[in-house]
Amino acid sequence: MEFFEEGDEVVSAWEPDARFQGFHDILHGGIQSTMIDEIASWLVFVKLDTAGVTYRLNVRYRAPVSLSKGTITLRARLKEQRRNIATIQVDLYDGEGNRCSEGEADYFTLPGERAREEFHFPGKQSFYE
């Protein structure tokens, strides 16, 4: 997955292949939840400029994601932040632009110094190199 910022969102476009199917031509739900978790972590890195760990992840599968429809797009945005818990909303779209899955990830975020010392967080600028 590759990530970029678009306004308040972090966006990823990913080209699926048959290795990631559950049933024929359908993206496996576990892969979808992994992608939702991954883009949420990138939002923590580049928008909150720290590291964190997944505290809770809820995924709703609205429709099958057909691999043959092409590039899958994910969009993540910060829904709210209360103290050190960041709630991130993620939408996953198929190649035709249909929202097929949605996720809400709660991340336990770390103070900057702890993120650098314990998690070796290099700072958000390193994600643009």
C-alpha positions, 0 to 999 in steps of 0.5 A: 500500500502507498499513502498520501495526504489529501486535505484532512484525509490519508488516502491509499490506492491499491491494486488487488490480485487473486492472491488476496481473494477469499472466494473467487474474485472477492477480496478476503475480509481479513485483508480488508480489515488489515488494510483499514488498520494499516491506513489508520496507523498512517493517519496517526503517523502523519496527521498526529505526528506520533505512534500508537497501537490499535486499541479497538477495530470495528469493521462493517462489510457492506458489499463484496469487493470484486477484485476484477473491478480494479483499484481499491481506494481507502480514505481515512480521517480523524473522527475525534480525539479524546486525550490519548485515544484517537478514533479514525474513520476509514472507508474502503471503495471498490474500483467502481467507487462503491463504498464496500466496507467501513471501519472505525479504529481506536488508537492508543496514541503515545506522547512524542518522546515515548513514541521516539524512544520506545517505538523508534518513531522517526517523525512524520517527515520520514514518511515522505522520503 
